[in-house]
Amino acid sequence: MLSRVADSLYWMSRYAERAENIARILDVNLQLMLDLPKLGPAEQKTLWEPVLRSTGDHVDFFEYHKEASSDNVIEFLTLNPKNPNSILNCLTASRENARHVREQISLEMWEEINRIYLWIKSQTLKKIVRQGPYEFFSQVKNASHLFQGITDGTMTHGEDWDFIQVGKYLERADMTTRILDANDEIFVSKPAVTQTAGTLHWSAILRSCSSHDSYRKFYVAQVEPDKVVEFLILNEFFPRSIRFCAQSLNDALRRISGCKEEHFTNLAEKLAGRLVSELNYSALEDIKTVGMHTYMDDLQIKLNGIGEAIFQAYLFSPPLPLPESEPKPEPAPGKAQGQSQKQGKATAAA
């Protein structure tokens, strides 16, 4: 497979997954505001700044807005054309990458990604407010689920499908680490925080990862911070846990190369296999010993390293060396992107 094709399949999948994640986080935060008492500007800031940190847009947001209110954050993360990480730009980039590999994907996939692209282009903030944000976010989430289901049901599960899985699970694992890292302060018991308020926040984190119902079935108990952390990081059966995503990512990489589990043919497989082993042999006590923030930072660094290694192995073609007298050209847009939420925002069409 050409690196150009693999690159577009990879980013098509990542951007579709990212749009769904952002829609879900915004939807959950709006619902949380309804459950909590009336919030002033300071309380709204406390509620919405973690959302911006989760998406990696905290710095960019304050270049355009003075305060993190619900209206400002929703506008910035949904339809703002100046934010490369908005839902609008994520779906546009996903559709553009799909267009570049039109011959590699199924007709049904193209129709669905094109449909949601045309729908998002027709939306305005006034229309979202009039119809209700819940309906808007539900449309985005359902479109992403439909696109993933169509992909699994209409594509041959070969190398092209595996690159789509690599992008999806790397993005999903990265977002779960960011959600936990951005909210790490609520996992520390505070006397001023009531049990009811704490439970609401922990439940909101579970819903941000589409895991609330699965959590309740698995533990059949009240939502507790330690169990939330254990479920979202170490559970081997839940599709959005970091452990499950790392295992699925590792499996996809090995199907691409044909390498057995106990061996590796490139740095990406080595780093992915090492991360899976670490998560398989980790326990909640290990996370609590180093601290949530430190543990999440370490996971993000490892996921970024895997992403960079994937580029070097499959997606990135380094330029030919130039004579000393000739200036080196700037890298082509989208070809030298990193894997962090911040770095991966530029349109990735190759």
N, C-alpha and C positions, 0 to 999 in steps of 0.2 A: 504494500500500500504506500502511496506517495505521502511524504510528510505533510504536504499541503492539505490532503484529504483528511488525514488523521487529526491535524490541528483544528480544522473546521468542525469535525464531528465532536471532538473533545470540548470545544468552546460552545458549540450549540447546546450541548447537554448541561454544561456548567451554568450558562446564563439562564436557561429555563429553570433549573433547580434554584438558582439564586432569586429569581423573581418570585417563585412560590414561597421561599423562606421569608423574604421581606414582607410579602402580603400577609403571611400567617402571623408574624411578630406584631405588625401594626394592628391587625384585627384583634389579637389577644389583648394588647395594651388598651385599646378602646373599650373592650369589654371589662377589663380590670378597673378602669375609671368609673364605670357604672356601679361596680360592686363596692368601691371605697367611698368614704364620706366626701363631701364637696371639697375639691382641692384648690388651693390658692396657687399663685405663680411659683412659689418655692417648691411646693409639693409636686406640681406638674413637672418642674425641672428634674426633680429626683426620679420621677417615673419615666420620663422620655429620654434622658441622657443615656441610660443603658442601652436603649434601642439604637441610638446613633453609634455607640461603641460597638454594638453587636455587628452592625453592617460596615464598620470601618469608615464612617462618614462624619465622625465627631468634629474633626478639624475643618473640613470643607463646609459643613453646615454653618458654622459661626462666621464664615466669610460672607454669608448672605443674610443671616438672621442674628438678632441680638439675644433672643431667649428661646429655650427649647420648649415651646408650647405645643399642644397637640396639633393645632392647625398648621403651624410652621413645619413640624416634623413630617406630618402626613403629606403636605404639599411637596416638600423636598424629596421624599422617598417614593412618591408615586409618579407624578407627571412632570417633574422639573427637568427640562431638557438640558440644563447646565450641570446636572448631577449625573455623571456617567453610570452611577450605581442605582439610579431610580428604576422602578418597575418598567416604566416606558422604555428606557434605554437598554435594560436587560433583555426585554422581549424583542426589541429591534435588533440587537446584536445577535440574539439566538436565531432569528429569522434570516438575517444576513448570512450567517455561517451556514445555515441550512440551504440557502440559495446557492452557495458555492459548491455544495456537494449534492445538488439536486439528483444526480444520477445514482448516488449511493444510498439514498434513503427511499422509503416507499412513498407512493402517491398519497396514502392516507396521512402519513407524517407531515408531508409538505402542506396538505390542505389544512390540517389542524394548526400548525405553527403560523401559517399565513392568515388563518381566520382570527386567531387571537391577536396577531399583529394589527390587522385592520381594525379590530374592535378597540384595542388600546389607543390607536391613533385617533379614533373618533371620540374619545372621552375628554371631558373637561372637569375642572374642580367643581364648577356649579352643578354639572350633571351628577357627579358623585355624591355631593351633598344632598341633592334633591332625591335621588334614588336610595340613598343610604350607603355609607361606607361598607357595611357588612356585605351587601350585594356585590359591590365592586371587588372586594377581596375574595369573596367566594368564587367569583368568575375566574380570577387569576389562579387560585388554587386548583379549582376543578379542571381548568384548561391544562395546567401542568400535569395533573394526575392522568388526564386523558391522553396527553401526548406521550407520557411514559408508558402507559398501557398499550397504546397503538404501536409504539416502538418495539415493545417486547413481543407483541402479537403479530406483527407484519414484517419484521426484518429477520433475515437469517442470522442465527447467533454465531457469527464468525468474528473476524478481526475488527470489522467496522463497528459491530455492536459492542464489542469489548471496549473500544475507545470511548464510546458513549457511557459505558458503565464506569470507566475510570474517572471521567469528568464529573459524573453525578455523585459518586461516593466520596471523592476528594472534596467537592464543594460541600456536601452534606456534613461530613466530619468536621470540616473547618467551621461551618456555621454553628454546630453544636458546641464546639469549644468556645466560640465567641459569646454565645448566649450565656453559658455558665460563667465565663470570665467576667463579662460585663455586670453580672448580678452576684458576684462572689460575696459582696458585703451582706446580703440578706441571709446567707447561710451561717453567719456568726450571730449567736443569740444576743439580743439587745433588750435590756429591761423595758425600754420605752415602746417596744413593739409588742402588741398583743398577739396572743396565739391565733386569733381569727385573722388578723392582718397578715401574719406570717404565713398561715396556710393559704390565703388568697394569693400571695406572691409566689409561693412554691408551686401552687396549682397552675398559675399563669406561665411559669417557666416550662412546666410539663406540656401545657397546651401550645406553647411556642414551638415545641418539637413534635407536635401531634402525638403525644405519648400519655396523655392523662388517663384515658380508658385502659390502655395496656398496662400502665402502672398499677391501677386499682385492681385489675384482674391478677396481676403477678403477686402483689403484696397483700391484697385484701385487708388494708389497714389505712389509718389516717395518713395523709400526706406528711412526710417527715423529711427534713433537709438531707440527712445522711442517706436515706433510701433513694431520694431523688438523684443525688450525685451518683450513687452506685448504679442506678438503673440507666441513666443517660451516658455513663462512661463505660461501664464494665459488663452490661448485660449482653450476652452473646446471641440472643434471639430477637431483640427488638431492632427493626430495620434502620432506625435513626440513632442508635447508640454508637459511640465512637468505636467501640470494639467491633461491632458488626460491620460498620463502614470500612474499617481498616482491613478486616478479613475479606470483604467483598472486593475491595480495591486490589489487594494482594492476589486474589484468585484471578481477577481480570488481567492483571499484568502477566501472570504466569501462563494464562491461556494464549496471550498474544505471542509470547516468545516460545511457548512449548516446553518451558523449563519445569522440572519437578520441584516439589515443595522444599526439599532439603538442599537445593542448589540455587544459584542465581547467575544470570548472564549479564546483568548490568547493575548500575548503582541503584536505580529505582527499585528493582526487585529486592536488592539487599536491604535497603532502608525500610521498605514496606514489610518485609518478612520480620525484620528486627522489631518494628513497632507492634506487629501482631503478637509476637512472643512476649514482649513486655506487658501488653495489655492482658494477655491470657494468664500471666502469672502475677498480676497486680491484685491488690485488695483495697477495700475502703480505707483501711488503716494506713496504707502507703500514701494515699492521697492526703489524708489528714495530717500526716507527719510533715510533709513538705509544704502544705498549704494549698488551697484551691488555686489562688492566682499564680503561684509558681508552677504548679502542675499543669495548668492550662497553657501558660506561656511555653513550657517545654513541649507540650503536644503540638502547639501551633508551629513552633520552630521545626519540629520533625515533619509535620505535614508540608510545610513550605519546602523543606529539603527534598521530600519525595516529589513534589511538583516540579522543582527545578531539575531533578534527575530525569523525570519523564521527558522534559523538554530536550535535554541533552541526548537522551537515548532515541527518541522517536520524532520529536516535533521541531527541533531547532537545528538549522543548518548554519554553522559558523561561516562568516565571510572568508574568502580567500585572502591570504596575506598580501599586502600591498607594498611596493617599494618605499623606502624611507622618505623619498621626496614627495610622495603623493599623500594628501590628507586623507584620513580615514573617514568614510561616509557615516552619517548617522544611521542607526539600525532602523530597518523598515518597521512601520507601525504594526503592532500586534505580534511581532515575531520574537521579541525579547521580554515578554511579559513574565513577571514573577507570579507566584501562586497566592500571595496574600490577598485579602479582600481589597485592600487598597491598590495594590499593583495590578491586579487582574481586571481593572475596570475598563481599560481602553478596548475599543472594538477589536476583536481578535480575528477578523477575516483575513485569511492568508492569500 
